[in-house]
Amino acid sequence: MVDSPSRRVKRLREDIVFETTLRGRSFTFHSTWGLFSPRGIDEGTRLLIEHLEVGPDADGLDLGCGYGPIGLALAHLAPRGRACLVDKDFVAVEYSRRNAKRNRLGNCEAFLSNGFDRVGERRFDIVASNIPAKVGNEMLTLYLHDSLTHLKPGGQLWIVSLSGLRRFFARALREVFGNYKKIKQGRNHTVSRATKPG
């Protein structure tokens, strides 16, 4: 039997639900059309999460959180710390909040912010982001400089990007932080890290 258009539209409005394992813990995520990689954790985000080094009491920020996989992984890896999840998309923030509650992670919060503009004076041990290729050089410059400002001395910025942009990020991170380390190069993505001088 062929679905009627109204039935198909109704299905499209329903949450997309999937389960996955991140760093040894099972998660249930709800997502929706219009958010990045709504049907499952994308390759770049997973590569970043697999290689993050997070202390148990670290305070972390997920920059551009989407429905929350990086931020929830930060909260899981730092049970005595606190994770902030920010995004400029109110739909993403709402799904992050619900996913944090759904996965019983009380040490995180999600709120609307265009980059760091609503973060205030908070300082973090780690900032992590899957930076979209289309963000543009101007916004990327703000992300990197604001990350440096909002990291504690010795704090680290972890990013994953398309591998075709790795040289660009190497130059940009050295320029802003004075250092750069390639952590892992996958088939299509590269995980990079920069450390705020102590």
GROMACS elastic network, one bead per residue, 0.5 to 0.9 nm:
[ bonds ]
;  ai    aj funct       b0    kb
    3     6     6  0.81526   500
    3     7     6  0.61887   500
    3     8     6  0.63013   500
    4     7     6  0.52663   500
    4     8     6  0.63358   500
    4     9     6  0.87370   500
    5     8     6  0.50997   500
    5     9     6  0.61346   500
    5    10     6  0.85617   500
    6     9     6  0.51229   500
    6    10     6  0.61336   500
    6    11     6  0.86813   500
    7    10     6  0.50623   500
    7    11     6  0.63063   500
    7    12     6  0.87368   500
    8    11     6  0.51265   500
    8    12     6  0.62974   500
    8    13     6  0.88603   500
    9    12     6  0.50013   500
    9    13     6  0.64332   500
   10    13     6  0.52695   500
   10    14     6  0.67848   500
   11    14     6  0.52943   500
   11    15     6  0.85222   500
   12    15     6  0.78937   500
   12    16     6  0.86020   500
   12    32     6  0.83740   500
   12    33     6  0.76666   500
   13    16     6  0.88757   500
   13    32     6  0.76689   500
   13    33     6  0.80892   500
   14    32     6  0.74837   500
   15    30     6  0.59479   500
   15    31     6  0.56863   500
   15    32     6  0.53777   500
   15    33     6  0.83755   500
   16    29     6  0.81058   500
   16    30     6  0.55485   500
   16    32     6  0.55216   500
   16    33     6  0.79353   500
   16    38     6  0.69889   500
   16    39     6  0.64240   500
   17    28     6  0.71725   500
   17    29     6  0.57368   500
   17    31     6  0.63987   500
   17    32     6  0.86017   500
   17    38     6  0.88301   500
   17    39     6  0.74525   500
   17    40     6  0.87693   500
   18    27     6  0.84184   500
   18    28     6  0.58742   500
   18    29     6  0.55312   500
   18    30     6  0.67280   500
   18    31     6  0.84716   500
   18    39     6  0.70024   500
   18    40     6  0.67612   500
   19    26     6  0.70282   500
   19    27     6  0.56128   500
   19    29     6  0.62131   500
   19    30     6  0.89315   500
   19    40     6  0.83370   500
   20    25     6  0.83310   500
   20    26     6  0.57625   500
   20    27     6  0.54353   500
   20    28     6  0.66048   500
   20    29     6  0.80116   500
   20    40     6  0.80624   500
   20    41     6  0.80897   500
   21    24     6  0.60690   500
   21    25     6  0.53055   500
   21    27     6  0.59253   500
   21    28     6  0.87761   500
   22    25     6  0.53974   500
   22    26     6  0.64783   500
   22    27     6  0.71775   500
   22    46     6  0.78629   500
   22    49     6  0.73371   500
   22    50     6  0.74729   500
   22    69     6  0.84672   500
   22    73     6  0.67971   500
   23    26     6  0.84995   500
   23    49     6  0.74739   500
   23    50     6  0.64609   500
   23    73     6  0.74256   500
   23    76     6  0.85504   500
   23    77     6  0.80326   500
   25    73     6  0.88168   500
   25    76     6  0.81086   500
   26   103     6  0.87459   500
   27    69     6  0.88681   500
   27    72     6  0.89684   500
   27    99     6  0.87921   500
   27   102     6  0.88272   500
   27   103     6  0.63477   500
   28    99     6  0.74375   500
   28   102     6  0.74140   500
   28   103     6  0.66942   500
   29    40     6  0.84924   500
   29    67     6  0.77473   500
   29    68     6  0.84029   500
   29    69     6  0.81593   500
   29    95     6  0.86741   500
   29    96     6  0.89080   500
   29    98     6  0.89354   500
   29    99     6  0.59184   500
   29   102     6  0.81361   500
   29   103     6  0.83058   500
   30    38     6  0.83295   500
   30    39     6  0.88895   500
   30    67     6  0.75669   500
   30    95     6  0.69128   500
   30    96     6  0.87586   500
   30    98     6  0.80875   500
   30    99     6  0.65992   500
   31    35     6  0.71781   500
   31    37     6  0.87880   500
   31    38     6  0.53842   500
   31    39     6  0.72599   500
   31    40     6  0.88503   500
   31    66     6  0.89611   500
   31    67     6  0.63078   500
   31    92     6  0.84167   500
   31    95     6  0.65831   500
   31    96     6  0.89348   500
   31    99     6  0.88964   500
   32    35     6  0.61298   500
   32    36     6  0.89453   500
   32    38     6  0.57911   500
   32    39     6  0.81297   500
   32    67     6  0.87918   500
   32    91     6  0.87901   500
   32    92     6  0.89805   500
   32    95     6  0.85076   500
   33    36     6  0.81385   500
   33    37     6  0.86215   500
   33    38     6  0.61684   500
   33    39     6  0.86419   500
   34    37     6  0.86497   500
   34    38     6  0.75700   500
   34    91     6  0.88795   500
   35    38     6  0.57047   500
   35    66     6  0.64324   500
   35    67     6  0.73850   500
   35    89     6  0.88152   500
   35    91     6  0.79453   500
   35    92     6  0.66960   500
   36    39     6  0.88972   500
   36    42     6  0.85965   500
   36    66     6  0.65190   500
   36    67     6  0.82185   500
   37    40     6  0.60069   500
   37    41     6  0.64799   500
   37    42     6  0.60016   500
   37    66     6  0.89238   500
   38    41     6  0.77444   500
   38    42     6  0.88715   500
   38    67     6  0.82392   500
   39    42     6  0.87947   500
   41    44     6  0.83738   500
   41    45     6  0.65406   500
   41    46     6  0.62928   500
   41    69     6  0.74478   500
   42    45     6  0.55340   500
   42    46     6  0.62272   500
   42    47     6  0.86778   500
   43    46     6  0.52508   500
   43    47     6  0.61509   500
   43    48     6  0.87432   500
   43   186     6  0.89011   500
   43   188     6  0.81471   500
   43   189     6  0.77367   500
   44    47     6  0.51090   500
   44    48     6  0.62881   500
   44    49     6  0.87129   500
   44   130     6  0.70442   500
   44   160     6  0.61755   500
   44   161     6  0.70682   500
   44   162     6  0.77493   500
   44   186     6  0.83244   500
   44   188     6  0.76754   500
   44   189     6  0.55956   500
   44   190     6  0.76886   500
   44   191     6  0.81796   500
   45    48     6  0.51607   500
   45    49     6  0.62090   500
   45    50     6  0.86178   500
   45    69     6  0.78769   500
   45    70     6  0.71320   500
   45   129     6  0.82595   500
   45   130     6  0.60734   500
   45   160     6  0.70488   500
   46    49     6  0.51220   500
   46    50     6  0.60795   500
   46    51     6  0.87605   500
   46    69     6  0.86455   500
   46    70     6  0.84407   500
   47    50     6  0.52332   500
   47    51     6  0.65388   500
   47    52     6  0.88649   500
   47   160     6  0.77714   500
   47   184     6  0.80770   500
   47   185     6  0.89007   500
   47   186     6  0.75408   500
   47   189     6  0.78286   500
   47   190     6  0.81893   500
   47   191     6  0.72563   500
   48    51     6  0.54181   500
   48    52     6  0.61615   500
   48    70     6  0.81854   500
   48   128     6  0.83335   500
   48   129     6  0.83476   500
   48   130     6  0.77641   500
   48   158     6  0.77726   500
   48   159     6  0.71392   500
   48   160     6  0.59325   500
   48   184     6  0.85560   500
   48   190     6  0.83657   500
   48   191     6  0.59419   500
   48   192     6  0.87364   500
   49    52     6  0.53800   500
   49    53     6  0.89171   500
   49    69     6  0.84005   500
   49    70     6  0.63725   500
   49    73     6  0.69548   500
   49    74     6  0.83871   500
   50    53     6  0.88707   500
   51   183     6  0.76100   500
   51   184     6  0.77610   500
   51   191     6  0.79727   500
   52    74     6  0.85261   500
   52   128     6  0.84763   500
   52   158     6  0.74573   500
   53    77     6  0.87485   500
   54    57     6  0.82631   500
   54    58     6  0.64101   500
   54    60     6  0.85822   500
   54    74     6  0.72079   500
   54    77     6  0.62144   500
   54    78     6  0.65421   500
   54   125     6  0.85747   500
   54   126     6  0.76281   500
   55    58     6  0.51729   500
   55    59     6  0.87989   500
   55    77     6  0.71545   500
   55    78     6  0.59268   500
   55    80     6  0.89989   500
   55    81     6  0.84358   500
   55   125     6  0.88327   500
   56    76     6  0.88047   500
   56    77     6  0.61008   500
   56    79     6  0.57770   500
   56    80     6  0.57650   500
   56    81     6  0.65738   500
   57    77     6  0.86692   500
   57    78     6  0.51563   500
   57    79     6  0.65081   500
   57    82     6  0.77213   500
   58    74     6  0.84538   500
   58    75     6  0.88488   500
   58    77     6  0.85461   500
   58    78     6  0.55912   500
   58    79     6  0.83868   500
   58    80     6  0.72343   500
   58    82     6  0.68894   500
   58    83     6  0.83107   500
   58   124     6  0.76075   500
   58   125     6  0.56613   500
   58   126     6  0.72193   500
   59    74     6  0.84214   500
   59    75     6  0.85361   500
   59    78     6  0.75258   500
   59    80     6  0.85989   500
   59    83     6  0.57518   500
   59    84     6  0.80440   500
   59   123     6  0.79381   500
   59   124     6  0.51229   500
   59   125     6  0.53227   500
   59   126     6  0.66015   500
   59   127     6  0.87909   500
   60    71     6  0.76748   500
   60    74     6  0.64420   500
   60    75     6  0.78071   500
   60    78     6  0.84563   500
   60    81     6  0.76722   500
   60    82     6  0.63226   500
   60    84     6  0.62530   500
   60    85     6  0.85705   500
   60   123     6  0.87293   500
   60   124     6  0.54557   500
   60   125     6  0.59218   500
   60   127     6  0.56639   500
   60   128     6  0.75617   500
   61    65     6  0.89181   500
   61    70     6  0.89701   500
   61    71     6  0.68336   500
   61    74     6  0.80857   500
   61    82     6  0.85587   500
   61    83     6  0.56344   500
   61    85     6  0.58943   500
   61    86     6  0.75704   500
   61   124     6  0.67943   500
   61   125     6  0.84678   500
   61   126     6  0.64134   500
   61   128     6  0.62359   500
   61   129     6  0.84310   500
   62    65     6  0.54312   500
   62    68     6  0.79892   500
   62    69     6  0.89408   500
   62    70     6  0.61629   500
   62    72     6  0.87231   500
   62    74     6  0.80284   500
   62    83     6  0.73851   500
   62    84     6  0.61769   500
   62    86     6  0.62513   500
   62    87     6  0.85324   500
   62   126     6  0.87380   500
   62   127     6  0.61245   500
   62   128     6  0.51788   500
   62   129     6  0.58889   500
   62   130     6  0.88443   500
   63    66     6  0.89499   500
   63    70     6  0.89094   500
   63    71     6  0.84685   500
   63    84     6  0.84771   500
   63    85     6  0.65189   500
   63    86     6  0.55464   500
   63    87     6  0.66450   500
   63   115     6  0.67439   500
   63   116     6  0.81531   500
   63   127     6  0.69778   500
   63   128     6  0.62106   500
   63   129     6  0.51147   500
   63   130     6  0.78354   500
   63   131     6  0.83282   500
   63   143     6  0.86425   500
   64    68     6  0.87897   500
   64    85     6  0.74199   500
   64    86     6  0.56424   500
   64    88     6  0.72317   500
   64    89     6  0.86416   500
   64    92     6  0.87764   500
   64   113     6  0.87464   500
   64   114     6  0.84927   500
   64   115     6  0.73465   500
   64   129     6  0.65597   500
   64   130     6  0.74428   500
   64   131     6  0.76977   500
   64   132     6  0.89831   500
   65    68     6  0.50266   500
   65    69     6  0.73099   500
   65    70     6  0.68317   500
   65    71     6  0.66317   500
   65    85     6  0.55327   500
   65    86     6  0.55981   500
   65    87     6  0.55072   500
   65    92     6  0.71378   500
   65    93     6  0.74823   500
   65    96     6  0.74040   500
   65   110     6  0.83892   500
   65   129     6  0.76522   500
   65   130     6  0.84684   500
   66    69     6  0.77620   500
   66    70     6  0.88926   500
   66    85     6  0.86241   500
   66    86     6  0.82555   500
   66    87     6  0.66063   500
   66    89     6  0.78666   500
   66    91     6  0.83848   500
   66    93     6  0.69265   500
   66    95     6  0.78323   500
   66    96     6  0.69544   500
   67    91     6  0.83237   500
   67    92     6  0.50673   500
   67    93     6  0.67877   500
   67    94     6  0.78517   500
   67    95     6  0.50657   500
   67    97     6  0.81954   500
   67    98     6  0.87736   500
   67    99     6  0.72863   500
   68    71     6  0.53485   500
   68    72     6  0.58370   500
   68    73     6  0.83847   500
   68    85     6  0.70227   500
   68    92     6  0.78339   500
   68    93     6  0.80698   500
   68    95     6  0.74592   500
   68    97     6  0.80541   500
   68    99     6  0.70690   500
   68   100     6  0.77206   500
   68   110     6  0.85452   500
   69    72     6  0.52695   500
   69    73     6  0.60667   500
   69    74     6  0.86311   500
   69    96     6  0.82138   500
   69    99     6  0.88358   500
   70    73     6  0.51030   500
   70    74     6  0.62308   500
   70    75     6  0.87354   500
   70    85     6  0.85214   500
   70   128     6  0.73452   500
   70   129     6  0.76018   500
   70   130     6  0.85437   500
   71    75     6  0.62520   500
   71    76     6  0.86183   500
   71    83     6  0.61729   500
   71    84     6  0.68533   500
   71    85     6  0.56591   500
   71    86     6  0.89099   500
   71    96     6  0.84773   500
   71   100     6  0.88960   500
   71   108     6  0.77475   500
   71   110     6  0.88091   500
   71   128     6  0.81613   500
   72    76     6  0.61339   500
   72    77     6  0.86047   500
   72    83     6  0.75690   500
   72    85     6  0.83871   500
   72    96     6  0.83606   500
   72    99     6  0.82079   500
   72   100     6  0.65283   500
   72   103     6  0.84874   500
   72   105     6  0.73366   500
   72   108     6  0.74772   500
   73    77     6  0.61093   500
   73    78     6  0.85393   500
   74    77     6  0.51662   500
   74    78     6  0.60625   500
   74    79     6  0.86025   500
   74    81     6  0.88452   500
   74    82     6  0.82587   500
   74    83     6  0.62367   500
   74   108     6  0.88075   500
   74   126     6  0.89885   500
   74   128     6  0.87829   500
   75    78     6  0.52305   500
   75    79     6  0.60239   500
   75    80     6  0.85700   500
   75    81     6  0.71565   500
   75    82     6  0.63313   500
   75    83     6  0.53287   500
   75    84     6  0.86867   500
   75   105     6  0.68019   500
   75   106     6  0.83623   500
   75   107     6  0.61575   500
   75   108     6  0.61689   500
   76    79     6  0.57792   500
   76   105     6  0.72274   500
   76   107     6  0.85990   500
   77    80     6  0.89354   500
   77    81     6  0.87724   500
   78    81     6  0.50675   500
   78    82     6  0.71785   500
   78    83     6  0.82011   500
   78   107     6  0.86869   500
   79    82     6  0.75576   500
   79   105     6  0.86699   500
   79   107     6  0.70040   500
   80   107     6  0.78058   500
   81   107     6  0.69168   500
   81   108     6  0.87053   500
   82   106     6  0.88090   500
   82   107     6  0.50412   500
   82   108     6  0.54892   500
   82   109     6  0.81136   500
   83   107     6  0.63879   500
   83   109     6  0.65191   500
   83   110     6  0.84953   500
   83   124     6  0.89899   500
   84   107     6  0.88134   500
   84   108     6  0.56678   500
   84   109     6  0.51421   500
   84   110     6  0.58195   500
   84   111     6  0.77872   500
   84   119     6  0.88439   500
   85    93     6  0.76205   500
   85    96     6  0.74862   500
   85    97     6  0.87155   500
   85   108     6  0.74035   500
   85   109     6  0.60952   500
   85   111     6  0.64300   500
   85   112     6  0.85519   500
   86    89     6  0.88179   500
   86    92     6  0.87579   500
   86    93     6  0.68481   500
   86   109     6  0.85766   500
   86   110     6  0.56959   500
   86   111     6  0.52566   500
   86   112     6  0.56810   500
   86   113     6  0.55645   500
   86   114     6  0.78053   500
   86   115     6  0.74296   500
   86   116     6  0.81473   500
   86   118     6  0.86976   500
   86   119     6  0.84147   500
   87    90     6  0.72802   500
   87    92     6  0.66739   500
   87    93     6  0.61664   500
   87   110     6  0.81300   500
   87   111     6  0.69814   500
   87   112     6  0.54304   500
   87   113     6  0.54075   500
   87   114     6  0.63342   500
   87   115     6  0.70997   500
   88    91     6  0.89603   500
   88    92     6  0.80209   500
   88    93     6  0.79812   500
   88   111     6  0.86657   500
   88   112     6  0.55070   500
   88   113     6  0.50797   500
   88   115     6  0.72581   500
   89    92     6  0.53331   500
   89    93     6  0.64921   500
   89    94     6  0.88635   500
   89   112     6  0.69374   500
   89   113     6  0.82747   500
   89   114     6  0.84906   500
   90    93     6  0.50596   500
   90    94     6  0.61962   500
   90    95     6  0.86858   500
   90   111     6  0.81682   500
   90   112     6  0.61835   500
   91    94     6  0.51909   500
   91    95     6  0.62888   500
   91    96     6  0.86178   500
   92    95     6  0.52060   500
   92    96     6  0.61085   500
   92    97     6  0.86566   500
   92   112     6  0.88124   500
   93    96     6  0.50253   500
   93    97     6  0.62043   500
   93    98     6  0.86813   500
   93   110     6  0.57470   500
   93   111     6  0.58296   500
   93   112     6  0.62790   500
   94    97     6  0.51685   500
   94    98     6  0.63098   500
   94    99     6  0.86068   500
   94   110     6  0.77153   500
   94   111     6  0.82052   500
   95    98     6  0.50938   500
   95    99     6  0.59785   500
   95   100     6  0.85126   500
   96    99     6  0.50595   500
   96   100     6  0.60830   500
   96   101     6  0.86308   500
   96   109     6  0.84103   500
   96   110     6  0.62875   500
   96   111     6  0.88549   500
   97   100     6  0.52275   500
   97   101     6  0.63830   500
   97   102     6  0.85703   500
   97   108     6  0.85728   500
   97   109     6  0.67932   500
   97   110     6  0.56639   500
   97   111     6  0.82933   500
   98   101     6  0.51465   500
   98   102     6  0.59226   500
   98   103     6  0.85332   500
   99   103     6  0.60066   500
   99   104     6  0.84129   500
   99   105     6  0.86484   500
  100   103     6  0.52905   500
  100   104     6  0.61441   500
  100   105     6  0.52267   500
  100   106     6  0.71631   500
  100   107     6  0.88084   500
  100   108     6  0.71451   500
  100   109     6  0.79334   500
  100   110     6  0.86666   500
  101   105     6  0.60639   500
  101   106     6  0.70345   500
  102   105     6  0.78608   500
  103   106     6  0.88998   500
  105   108     6  0.65301   500
  106   109     6  0.80099   500
  111   118     6  0.82659   500
  111   119     6  0.89549   500
  112   118     6  0.73004   500
  113   116     6  0.62304   500
  113   117     6  0.57980   500
  113   118     6  0.50484   500
  113   119     6  0.71763   500
  114   117     6  0.56961   500
  114   118     6  0.72696   500
  115   118     6  0.78628   500
  115   119     6  0.83511   500
  115   139     6  0.83242   500
  115   142     6  0.79440   500
  115   143     6  0.64456   500
  115   146     6  0.82641   500
  116   119     6  0.51315   500
  116   120     6  0.75779   500
  116   142     6  0.87314   500
  116   143     6  0.75871   500
  116   146     6  0.66733   500
  116   147     6  0.80625   500
  116   150     6  0.85287   500
  117   120     6  0.70439   500
  119   122     6  0.62575   500
  119   123     6  0.89405   500
  119   150     6  0.87160   500
  120   123     6  0.89046   500
  121   150     6  0.74449   500
  122   150     6  0.65389   500
  122   151     6  0.85836   500
  123   149     6  0.80807   500
  123   151     6  0.52457   500
  123   152     6  0.56899   500
  124   127     6  0.68033   500
  124   147     6  0.89554   500
  124   150     6  0.61881   500
  124   152     6  0.56290   500
  124   155     6  0.68190   500
  124   156     6  0.85641   500
  125   150     6  0.88894   500
  125   151     6  0.59146   500
  125   152     6  0.57132   500
  125   153     6  0.81430   500
  125   154     6  0.75047   500
  125   156     6  0.63667   500
  125   157     6  0.86551   500
  126   151     6  0.68278   500
  126   152     6  0.83843   500
  126   155     6  0.55718   500
  126   157     6  0.58224   500
  126   158     6  0.73448   500
  127   147     6  0.68524   500
  127   150     6  0.85970   500
  127   151     6  0.73996   500
  127   155     6  0.80986   500
  127   156     6  0.64102   500
  127   158     6  0.61618   500
  127   159     6  0.82924   500
  128   156     6  0.83965   500
  128   157     6  0.59069   500
  128   159     6  0.57003   500
  128   160     6  0.84062   500
  129   132     6  0.89617   500
  129   157     6  0.81951   500
  129   158     6  0.65113   500
  129   160     6  0.65893   500
  129   161     6  0.88899   500
  130   158     6  0.86923   500
  130   159     6  0.57301   500
  130   161     6  0.63384   500
  131   134     6  0.85505   500
  131   135     6  0.73522   500
  131   140     6  0.83212   500
  131   159     6  0.67143   500
  131   160     6  0.64486   500
  131   161     6  0.59496   500
  131   162     6  0.87709   500
  132   135     6  0.55269   500
  132   136     6  0.87349   500
  132   161     6  0.72425   500
  132   162     6  0.85025   500
  133   136     6  0.74066   500
  133   161     6  0.72057   500
  133   162     6  0.71430   500
  133   165     6  0.81009   500
  134   137     6  0.88580   500
  135   138     6  0.81181   500
  135   139     6  0.62129   500
  135   140     6  0.65386   500
  136   139     6  0.56717   500
  136   140     6  0.61394   500
  136   141     6  0.86640   500
  137   141     6  0.60069   500
  137   142     6  0.86736   500
  138   141     6  0.52132   500
  138   142     6  0.65319   500
  138   143     6  0.88172   500
  139   142     6  0.50480   500
  139   143     6  0.61524   500
  139   144     6  0.87270   500
  140   144     6  0.62315   500
  140   145     6  0.86219   500
  141   144     6  0.53565   500
  141   145     6  0.62142   500
  141   146     6  0.84042   500
  141   172     6  0.81109   500
  141   176     6  0.87609   500
  142   145     6  0.52868   500
  142   146     6  0.57701   500
  142   147     6  0.82180   500
  143   146     6  0.52628   500
  143   147     6  0.59037   500
  143   148     6  0.86347   500
  144   147     6  0.50752   500
  144   148     6  0.63434   500
  144   149     6  0.87790   500
  144   157     6  0.84262   500
  144   172     6  0.81054   500
  144   173     6  0.73827   500
  144   176     6  0.68793   500
  144   177     6  0.84193   500
  145   148     6  0.51630   500
  145   149     6  0.63674   500
  145   150     6  0.87876   500
  145   176     6  0.64864   500
  145   177     6  0.84161   500
  146   150     6  0.61084   500
  146   151     6  0.85581   500
  147   150     6  0.51644   500
  147   151     6  0.60483   500
  147   156     6  0.88101   500
  147   157     6  0.69371   500
  148   151     6  0.54198   500
  148   152     6  0.83353   500
  148   155     6  0.85328   500
  148   156     6  0.85477   500
  148   157     6  0.79049   500
  148   176     6  0.76673   500
  148   177     6  0.69843   500
  148   195     6  0.85352   500
  148   196     6  0.63281   500
  149   152     6  0.80890   500
  149   196     6  0.88900   500
  150   155     6  0.89996   500
  151   154     6  0.77673   500
  151   155     6  0.52180   500
  151   156     6  0.69904   500
  151   157     6  0.79859   500
  151   195     6  0.88713   500
  151   196     6  0.68516   500
  152   155     6  0.50207   500
  152   156     6  0.83812   500
  152   196     6  0.73192   500
  152   198     6  0.81754   500
  153   156     6  0.87468   500
  153   195     6  0.83225   500
  153   196     6  0.55877   500
  153   197     6  0.58622   500
  154   195     6  0.59241   500
  154   196     6  0.50215   500
  154   197     6  0.55954   500
  155   194     6  0.85803   500
  155   195     6  0.57552   500
  155   196     6  0.54383   500
  155   197     6  0.80271   500
  155   198     6  0.81970   500
  156   193     6  0.66806   500
  156   194     6  0.56478   500
  156   196     6  0.61569   500
  157   192     6  0.82160   500
  157   193     6  0.55724   500
  157   194     6  0.52802   500
  157   195     6  0.63863   500
  157   196     6  0.80466   500
  158   191     6  0.71306   500
  158   192     6  0.58197   500
  158   194     6  0.67718   500
  158   195     6  0.88868   500
  159   190     6  0.82065   500
  159   191     6  0.57302   500
  159   192     6  0.53828   500
  159   193     6  0.64440   500
  159   194     6  0.88263   500
  160   163     6  0.86475   500
  160   166     6  0.89979   500
  160   189     6  0.65151   500
  160   190     6  0.54917   500
  160   192     6  0.62594   500
  160   193     6  0.88979   500
  161   164     6  0.81424   500
  161   165     6  0.65765   500
  161   166     6  0.69042   500
  161   169     6  0.83013   500
  161   188     6  0.85767   500
  161   189     6  0.54856   500
  161   190     6  0.55463   500
  161   191     6  0.67202   500
  161   192     6  0.81599   500
  162   165     6  0.56092   500
  162   166     6  0.69761   500
  162   188     6  0.59162   500
  162   190     6  0.62263   500
  162   191     6  0.89999   500
  163   166     6  0.51500   500
  163   167     6  0.83743   500
  163   185     6  0.72125   500
  163   186     6  0.78088   500
  163   187     6  0.79117   500
  163   188     6  0.54994   500
  163   190     6  0.50941   500
  163   191     6  0.86911   500
  164   167     6  0.75513   500
  164   168     6  0.84781   500
  164   188     6  0.80284   500
  164   189     6  0.80263   500
  164   190     6  0.87087   500
  165   168     6  0.52542   500
  165   169     6  0.63129   500
  165   170     6  0.86645   500
  165   189     6  0.88850   500
  165   190     6  0.85100   500
  166   169     6  0.51262   500
  166   170     6  0.60422   500
  166   171     6  0.86822   500
  166   182     6  0.85559   500
  166   189     6  0.84232   500
  166   190     6  0.65209   500
  166   191     6  0.86026   500
  166   192     6  0.81120   500
  167   171     6  0.62540   500
  167   172     6  0.85429   500
  168   171     6  0.53177   500
  168   172     6  0.61641   500
  168   173     6  0.86189   500
  169   173     6  0.58259   500
  169   174     6  0.82957   500
  169   180     6  0.86510   500
  169   192     6  0.80452   500
  170   173     6  0.53991   500
  170   174     6  0.61722   500
  170   175     6  0.85545   500
  170   179     6  0.84801   500
  170   180     6  0.60333   500
  170   181     6  0.78042   500
  170   182     6  0.80640   500
  170   192     6  0.79248   500
  171   174     6  0.52649   500
  171   175     6  0.60993   500
  171   176     6  0.87434   500
  171   180     6  0.82281   500
  172   175     6  0.50648   500
  172   176     6  0.62358   500
  172   177     6  0.83665   500
  172   180     6  0.89048   500
  173   176     6  0.51924   500
  173   177     6  0.55136   500
  173   178     6  0.68760   500
  173   179     6  0.64283   500
  173   180     6  0.58243   500
  173   193     6  0.82957   500
  173   194     6  0.64287   500
  174   177     6  0.53734   500
  174   180     6  0.55512   500
  174   194     6  0.78897   500
  175   178     6  0.56254   500
  175   179     6  0.77550   500
  176   179     6  0.81207   500
  177   180     6  0.76101   500
  177   194     6  0.64245   500
  177   195     6  0.66943   500
  177   196     6  0.60769   500
  177   197     6  0.75129   500
  178   194     6  0.81507   500
  178   195     6  0.83781   500
  178   196     6  0.82961   500
  178   197     6  0.81434   500
  179   193     6  0.85683   500
  179   194     6  0.58097   500
  179   195     6  0.68167   500
  179   196     6  0.84626   500
  179   197     6  0.88512   500
  180   192     6  0.71402   500
  180   193     6  0.59214   500
  180   195     6  0.75765   500
  181   191     6  0.87866   500
  181   192     6  0.57303   500
  181   193     6  0.52200   500
  181   194     6  0.63391   500
  181   195     6  0.89199   500
  182   185     6  0.74365   500
  182   190     6  0.73405   500
  182   191     6  0.62172   500
  182   193     6  0.64418   500
  182   194     6  0.89884   500
  183   190     6  0.75927   500
  183   191     6  0.53968   500
  183   192     6  0.53647   500
  183   193     6  0.67674   500
  184   189     6  0.83872   500
  184   190     6  0.57207   500
  184   191     6  0.51111   500
  184   192     6  0.71870   500
  185   188     6  0.77596   500
  185   189     6  0.60656   500
  185   191     6  0.62941   500
  185   192     6  0.87102   500
  186   189     6  0.51344   500
  186   190     6  0.58835   500
  186   191     6  0.81601   500
  187   190     6  0.83146   500
  195   198     6  0.85655   500
